[in-house]
Amino acid sequence: MKIGLALSGGGARGIAHLGVLQALEEMDIRPHIISGTSAGAIVGAFYASGLKPLEIIEVFSNTKLLQFMRPAIGKGGLLNIEKSRNFYTKHLPHQTFEGLSIPLHVAATDIEKGEAIYFSEGALIEPLLASSCIPVVFSRMEWHEIILVDGGILYILPAEVIRDECNYLIGVHTNPYGDEQVIDSMKTIIEKSLMLALTTNARVSMQSCDLVIEPLELSRFSTFDMKKAKEIFDIGYAHTRRLAHELSHLSQIPSS
């Protein structure tokens, strides 16, 4: 029996994936295949490289990610995501899909054709850059003359791509829609509109999952709340531990 793990995008909220992975490891549950979009693709890549969840959050917590980005005046975005290549080069143990210990599928969006593109072989860093290239925030990412942006535009939770490659599929969605935030500015209207669109997007993909892990407490965090990484990690961990009974039948499955 093979366990699949689909990890959603979510910016800083994606740190919750690490808490989920830590809880799963403590239950002796390890995925045989992973798919990810944006933050989920980044976490998936580090985990599939052989790093433990606590090691990964230490890397993220000790890194000022903005130091790897520069303004992208006239480039179609505020920041140049290409600069973050240095972060992956420095911290990823393996930089090809073939070097990973767990098969990984990374989702990106072909913005011209309006189609999803999935990467699972060859160079790893380029797909990670494309998958997390949030439109307007980051300058566009070009790959073989194709303009790629954040995979979450079409599939914030890329479950379908690995559904046929596993017997039991766990989806982790870190973008729950909540009503705690007061709508008092254009900024909050934009944020809430985006969250509503992403949540609606995810509901379709959730139908492909056998179990969905979705910590509702994450709705009070923003995409760029990296300073709250520890709190976000703990929410993902605690929520998954509460699902121990539902996951117990998987803990006896060999991790090979």
C-alpha positions in Angstrom: 0.0 0.0 0.0 1.4 3.4 -1.0 0.7 6.6 0.8 0.5 9.9 -1.2 0.7 13.4 0.3 -0.6 16.5 -1.6 0.7 19.8 -0.1 -1.1 23.0 -0.8 0.3 26.5 -1.4 -0.2 29.1 1.3 2.9 31.3 1.7 3.9 31.4 5.4 0.9 29.3 6.2 2.7 26.5 4.4 5.0 26.2 7.4 2.1 24.2 8.9 3.0 21.4 6.4 6.2 20.9 8.5 4.1 20.5 11.7 1.9 18.0 9.8 5.0 16.0 8.7 6.5 16.0 12.2 3.2 14.6 13.6 3.0 11.9 10.8 6.6 10.9 11.5 5.9 10.4 15.2 3.0 8.2 14.1 5.4 6.2 11.9 3.6 7.4 8.8 5.8 8.4 5.8 4.6 9.2 2.3 5.8 7.2 -0.7 5.0 10.0 -3.1 4.5 13.8 -2.7 2.9 16.5 -4.8 3.1 20.2 -4.0 2.2 23.7 -5.1 4.1 26.8 -4.1 4.9 26.6 -0.4 3.8 22.9 -0.5 6.3 22.3 -3.3 9.1 23.9 -1.4 8.4 21.9 1.8 7.9 18.8 -0.3 11.3 19.3 -2.0 13.2 19.7 1.3 11.5 16.8 2.9 12.0 14.5 -0.1 15.6 15.5 0.0 16.0 13.7 3.3 15.7 16.6 5.7 13.6 16.2 8.8 10.7 18.6 9.5 12.5 20.2 12.5 15.7 20.7 10.4 13.6 22.3 7.6 11.9 24.8 9.9 15.3 25.7 11.4 16.5 26.6 7.8 13.4 28.7 7.2 13.5 30.4 10.6 17.2 31.3 10.3 16.9 32.7 6.8 15.7 36.2 5.9 14.1 35.1 2.6 13.8 38.7 1.3 17.6 39.0 1.2 17.5 36.5 -1.7 15.1 38.8 -3.6 15.5 42.1 -5.3 13.2 44.7 -6.8 12.0 43.8 -10.4 11.2 47.2 -11.9 9.7 46.8 -15.3 9.8 43.0 -15.0 6.1 42.4 -14.4 6.3 42.1 -10.7 7.6 43.8 -7.5 10.3 41.2 -6.7 12.6 39.1 -8.8 12.0 35.5 -7.7 15.1 34.4 -9.7 17.3 35.8 -6.8 15.8 33.1 -4.5 17.7 30.5 -6.6 20.6 31.2 -4.2 18.6 30.0 -1.3 17.8 26.7 -2.9 21.4 26.2 -4.1 22.7 26.8 -0.6 20.2 24.7 1.4 18.8 21.9 -0.8 20.8 18.7 -0.4 19.7 17.6 -3.9 18.9 19.8 -6.9 17.4 17.3 -9.3 14.2 15.2 -8.9 16.2 12.1 -9.5 18.3 12.8 -6.4 15.3 12.9 -4.1 14.5 9.9 -1.8 10.7 10.3 -2.3 9.2 10.9 -5.8 7.9 14.5 -6.1 5.5 16.3 -8.4 5.7 20.1 -8.5 2.8 22.1 -10.0 3.1 25.4 -11.9 0.7 27.3 -14.3 1.3 28.1 -17.9 -0.4 31.5 -17.8 -0.7 31.9 -21.6 -2.5 28.6 -22.2 -4.2 28.5 -18.8 -3.0 25.0 -18.1 -1.3 23.2 -15.3 2.2 21.9 -15.8 3.7 19.2 -13.5 7.4 18.7 -13.1 8.8 15.4 -11.8 12.2 14.9 -13.4 15.3 16.9 -14.3 16.4 20.1 -12.6 14.5 20.8 -9.4 15.1 24.5 -8.7 13.5 25.9 -11.8 10.1 24.2 -11.1 10.2 25.4 -7.4 10.8 29.0 -8.6 7.9 28.7 -11.1 5.5 27.0 -8.6 5.9 29.8 -6.1 5.9 32.7 -8.6 2.9 34.7 -7.2 1.6 37.0 -10.0 2.2 40.7 -9.5 4.3 40.1 -6.4 7.1 38.3 -8.3 8.4 38.9 -11.8 7.3 36.2 -14.3 9.3 33.0 -14.6 10.2 31.8 -18.2 11.0 28.1 -18.9 11.6 27.0 -22.5 9.8 30.1 -23.8 6.8 29.3 -21.6 5.7 31.9 -19.0 5.0 30.1 -15.7 3.4 31.4 -12.5 2.2 30.0 -9.2 0.7 26.5 -9.5 -2.1 27.6 -7.1 -3.7 29.7 -9.8 -5.3 26.4 -11.1 -4.6 23.8 -8.4 -3.8 25.1 -5.0 -4.0 21.5 -3.8 -2.4 19.2 -6.5 -4.0 16.0 -5.5 -5.2 14.6 -8.9 -1.7 14.3 -10.3 -0.7 11.5 -7.9 -4.1 10.0 -7.2 -3.4 7.0 -9.4 0.1 6.5 -7.9 -1.0 5.8 -4.4 -3.6 3.7 -2.5 -4.3 6.3 0.2 -4.0 10.0 -0.4 -3.7 12.7 2.3 -4.3 16.3 1.3 -3.0 19.1 3.4 -4.7 22.4 2.8 -3.3 25.4 4.6 -5.6 28.1 3.2 -8.9 27.8 5.2 -11.4 30.6 4.7 -12.2 32.2 8.0 -14.4 35.2 9.1 -12.2 36.4 12.0 -10.5 39.2 9.9 -12.3 42.5 9.9 -13.0 43.9 6.4 -11.8 47.4 7.0 -9.5 48.2 4.0 -8.9 47.5 0.4 -6.0 45.3 1.5 -8.2 43.0 3.5 -10.8 42.8 0.7 -8.1 41.7 -1.7 -6.7 39.1 0.8 -10.2 37.7 1.6 -11.1 37.6 -2.1 -8.0 35.6 -2.8 -8.5 33.2 0.1 -12.1 32.6 -1.0 -10.9 31.8 -4.5 -8.2 29.5 -3.3 -10.5 27.7 -0.9 -13.1 27.2 -3.7 -10.3 25.9 -5.9 -9.2 23.4 -3.3 -12.6 22.0 -2.6 -12.6 20.3 -6.0 -9.2 18.7 -5.4 -10.2 17.5 -2.0 -12.6 15.1 -3.6 -9.6 13.1 -4.8 -8.2 12.7 -1.2 -9.0 10.0 1.3 -8.3 12.4 4.1 -7.9 16.2 4.2 -5.9 17.9 6.9 -7.0 21.5 7.1 -6.2 23.4 10.3 -8.9 26.1 10.5 -6.8 28.2 12.9 -4.5 29.1 10.0 -7.1 31.5 8.6 -5.9 34.2 10.9 -2.4 34.3 9.4 -1.3 36.1 6.2 0.8 34.9 3.3 3.9 36.7 4.6 3.7 36.0 8.3 7.1 34.3 8.4 7.8 35.8 11.8 5.1 33.5 13.2 6.6 30.3 11.7 6.8 28.5 15.1 3.2 29.2 15.9 2.1 28.1 12.4 4.2 24.9 12.7 2.6 24.1 16.1 -0.9 24.5 14.7 -0.2 22.0 11.9 1.4 19.6 14.4 -1.4 19.8 17.0 -4.2 19.5 14.4 -2.6 16.3 12.9 -2.1 14.8 16.3 -5.8 15.2 16.9 -6.4 13.0 13.9 -4.3 10.1 15.3 -7.3 7.8 15.4 -8.2 8.4 11.8 -4.6 7.8 10.8 -3.8 4.9 13.0 -4.5 2.3 10.2 -1.5 3.8 8.3 1.1 3.6 11.0 1.7 -0.1 10.4 2.6 0.4 6.8 6.3 -0.1 6.0 8.0 3.2 5.0 10.0 1.6 2.1 
